[in-house]
Amino acid sequence: LQMAGVPNPFFLSYSVTDKELLEVKAVLGAVVYSKLTPRFRNISVKPLVGDYRTTNVVNFSNDFTSSRASAENNESQIRRDFWIATDAAYKEAAAIYRQKTASGRSGSNFPDFLKTKPFVRLNTNYDTLSFDQEGWELKTKELSAIFLEYPEIVSSSVSYKTSNTYYYHFNTEGTKFVQPAGLSVLTITASIKDGDGQTHKDKIEYIASSDKYLPEMRSVKESVRKLAASLKETAEATDITEYYSGPVLFEDQALLKLFMENLVMKNGIIAKRDNINLNSGASRITKIDKSLVSRIGKKIIDQKITIKDISNNYELDRFKI
């Protein structure tokens, strides 16, 4: 890899993702979508040109060049796929590096990257999930048919998704890992309208590493009926018109959503480098709104919310947790 006037890459990172997927969706007792996707392969290449202080990277959120590759384990074909991907990624990196260095601005007073100790983990112990497409078509039909008992529900669906994924990663610093992962997700959604025409939505979602860790159908059916009954109660509930100021108790999924939106999602405890926009002819910094970088030393969640770490507690209000 070499281009006139541009340094050779000092760092190369390669990632491979092999995946196979099953998706099934049913509505009111009928399957509306069912697809088994055979194993496919994506490869990602990240070359760094320059040095650790100033590289070709201008978008610190997404700096990989990804492409599809042959799913067959043919060494010659895999080498060819990687070479084509690497060549394209290096040419793109070289062009961006020239623009970035010519602008005279890297966007910060600290290096783009820091060299770290290699990380090695080769996990090959994995029970490959077997896909039961016909079985889940029957189950999703059975679960979605429950909503036929609740004509007030204006929209509902039951979706199931499962996958086998194998992650492979290697870079020139010596980091390498192999990590297989299974995933099974069962999602039930429903919505209802109240007397004023306002729509109320709710959902149940079960996430597990395989089907054997999902709850039994009997338990899921009970949860679906509770979901429908809860939506019906919500639609019939009397609106609170007077002003209220006081404590609010969040439970189950509501607590999870509150925590995710305030602490984990894009406005939470996630620090991002400011990106550099080279498309305007001159380098300028594209600010990341609400980045943690600009909020160091400040409260990072809503002022009305207080979170306490009780992860070392084994009891709460005399209940074992």
Stockholm file with secondary structure:
# STOCKHOLM 1.0

chainA/1-321         LQMAGVPNPFFLSYSVTDKELLEVKAVLGAVVYSKLTPRFRNISVKPLVGDYRTTNVVNFSNDFTSSRASAENNESQIRRDFWIATDAAYKEAAAIYRQKTASGRSGSNFPDFLKTKPFVRLNTNYDTLSFDQEGWELKTKELSAIFLEYPEIVSSSVSYKTSNTYYYHFNTEGTKFVQPAGLSVLTITASIKDGDGQTHKDKIEYIASSDKYLPEMRSVKESVRKLAASLKETAEATDITEYYSGPVLFEDQALLKLFMENLVMKNGIIAKRDNINLNSGASRITKIDKSLVSRIGKKIIDQKITIKDISNNYELDRFKI
#=GR chainA/1-321 SS CCBTTBCCEEEEEEEEEEEEEEEEEEETTEEEEEEEEEEEEEEEEEEEESCSSSCSCCCSSCCCEEEEECSSCCHHHHHHHHHHHHHHHHHHHHHHHHHHHHHTCCSSSSCSCCCCCCCEEECCCCCCCCCCHHHHHHHHHHHHGGGGGCTTEEEEEEEEEEEEEEEEEEETTSCEEEEEEEEEEEEEEEEEECTTCCEEEEEEEEEESSGGGSCCHHHHHHHHHHHHHHHHHHHHSCCCCSCCCSCCCCCHHHHHHHHIIIIISTTSSCCCCCEEECTTSSCEEECCTTCGGGGTTSCCSCTTCCCCCCTTCSEETTEEC
#=GC SS_cons         CCBTTBCCEEEEEEEEEEEEEEEEEEETTEEEEEEEEEEEEEEEEEEEESCSSSCSCCCSSCCCEEEEECSSCCHHHHHHHHHHHHHHHHHHHHHHHHHHHHHTCCSSSSCSCCCCCCCEEECCCCCCCCCCHHHHHHHHHHHHGGGGGCTTEEEEEEEEEEEEEEEEEEETTSCEEEEEEEEEEEEEEEEEECTTCCEEEEEEEEEESSGGGSCCHHHHHHHHHHHHHHHHHHHHSCCCCSCCCSCCCCCHHHHHHHHIIIIISTTSSCCCCCEEECTTSSCEEECCTTCGGGGTTSCCSCTTCCCCCCTTCSEETTEEC
//
